[in-house]
Amino acid sequence: QVQLVESGGNLVQPGGSLRLSCAASGIIFSIYAMNWYRQAPGKQRELVATIAPDGRQTVYTNSVKGRFTISRDNARSTVYLQMNSLKPEDTAVYYCNVRIAGLTYWGQGTQVTVSS
């Protein structure tokens, strides 16, 4: 049974930082690309960042380039999202995601609120 559990969301002031974590179980973590998505109120869920299985390649949506960093620890089956210089428009529920054999798995999400 695939399980993804996100943590690390919080209320933070503009310009602040947070690090999100997503712990995976039930999969051979090291062979799958991992993704972070987010969904703001009233908006569609959007892909934020992707990391290759070996961690050597990463892709970001334009709005977070230079501010967010995705990384992974295959020994801990965990993917991270380091978020710096946070803006109010980064406020959303953040989800991690993995696609396996045509199926998509999601965590429960973690709330990030950027507000003064």
Steps between C-alpha positions, in 0.01 A plus 500: 500500500648829387498775761626856473503716811581870475608721788657837565225740396444805716414868514798711396557868427585621149869453433519206738596138440353156555612148426236245409558127528321205343568154637414212269431139584380195309717577196857456383553871545834526321367403157223761465494867419324700768292813465374785714168660406304779662141616497398849601140583595282519190780392268601182324771281642834586338830319467770683697809281469619159385812305592648202316546168681870559555449865593726628223228673297241742625232708331308796640204707400608851404341673797723318752831481311785636709292487820404133545725195500382142473725226635476141613657252738454154352634334815213660694241473220434870543468792260539860614398842378707787635308822451676835541392859441140396541227721357130525585424339163681186618215441744352159418467142608814319386484136393761248404425260219639193330390320185543124490390280210236743383364568846539827689541516875456807720571590857247675721665840452654757732379860530740784430375850578711804423362807673607788717 
